Amino acid sequence: MTHHLSIKEHLNLHKEQRDRLSKEMYLKAIYQFRKDFGKEVKAVDLVSYLDITKGSVSEMLKRLEEEGFIRYGEHKVILLTQKGLKEATRIFRKYKVLSEFLSEVLHVPYGRVHDEACNLEHAFSDDTVVRLEKVLSGLK
């Protein structure tokens, strides 16, 4: 007999997924901003980089700090902890592999690769990305 989720269970599952997605998005953004611009990351940078409200950024940064992914340095600089850096590099790696797959194998137009890779990085398991990476390296 199959078990069907109640509406409440289904909504809770989606909330957990949204929370994970948000955390991953912020961690990757902090990592990528530092990598792309080579400067310290502040909340105001994330507001413009992610195009979201200051209140949303402040709320998520507080959660990330409470969970040990980031800490604020002097002058409200956002620093990834070792735990945060590990998670951010894991997510960024998924993004890079998926971007390469979309552009090199599926020939997705350049203008769509970023958005589609961003969406997929949250859906693919680490194991699947490793397998995809092996496929890509075999094509070179």
Secondary structure, 3 states (H helix, E strand, C coil): CCCCCCHHHHHHHHHHHHHHHHHHHHHHHHHHHHHHHCCCEEHHHHHHHHCCCHHHHHHHHHHHHHCCCEEECHHHEEEECHHHHHHHHHHHHHHHHHHHHHHHHCCCCHHHHHHHHHHHHCCCCHHHHHHHHHHHHHCC
